[in-house]
């Protein structure tokens, strides 16, 4: 199978497996695992934050951030199709007791003036605005890069109103590689940031959240409350360190492959590429093939190609470390053949 369902399907490299085997470990709940400590220190340095915390997943990292920043009964401003709102099981309501306030963005970017207008004033009828959440790159916008200037404007508004900003930067490395803007410049427009190491970077497990020392101290307790206080976690932190330090630059290969895939599929008359491909996600509308997303996925699965549905007639292809340029050619040829 050529697996283009997600960049989460990548397998750990041989170097990662070896690092896990040889990892020096300790009890991380006691902050005694040297491999985890090294990972967190390196991540904080790269992101330009005072401290960082290793968590089991991006969703856990986002929810820890919400729980750390907010109080029950508050409101969080989010883009209407953001991951934290769309794909995390209403966790912010279930765990933090807060409600989301959605703003429709353009390619994942909220209009700063819409954000400003959504911040609640003093009124007994209103919840307090406890947090603003951004997402970069934006998954449902097809891996779109939210411009740094947009983030700066929103962060300035947030500071004026004493509202913290959290960035779901699950694929922030992709944004950095595509634009040449250092990670810390994106992260500087936030009070906290979450980045995934288990997507394009290929680690088997784990994400990082970063922020001030005070924020991370509180976040560590929330991680424990959520059952995320692990013990000899250096076994998974060691491959995550390799992901963080050795796998970032290669993301450009995924971007090149995604553009190649979009160009090839876009030349098939019955397919329409819906997004401007900036990173590693390609959204394809299959309505003119006579298929819906589900039947199209079954059709290409028989050709040993995997993707995922992203709407009634939209299919998402995500390039990743385990898919080569030659396999992209194969995907294009097979889909062209089966549709003709």
Secondary structure, DSSP 8 states (H G I E B T S, - for coil): -EE-S-GGG----HHHHHHHHH-----GGGT--HHHHHHHHHHHHHHT-SEEEEES-HHHHHHHHHHHH--TT-EEEEETT-HHHHSSTTHHHHHH--EEEEE--BTTB--HHHHHHHS--S-TTS--EEEEEEESSBTTTTSB---HHHHHHHHHHHHHTT-EEEEEETTHHHHHHHH---HHHHHTT-SEEEEESSSTT--SS-EEEEE-HHHHHHHHHHHHHTT---SSTHHHHHHHHHHHHHSSTTHHHHHHHHHHHHHHHHTSTT-EE-S--SSSEEEEE-GGGT--HHHHHHHHHTTTEE-EE-SSSEEEEE--TT--HHHHHHHHHHHHHHH-
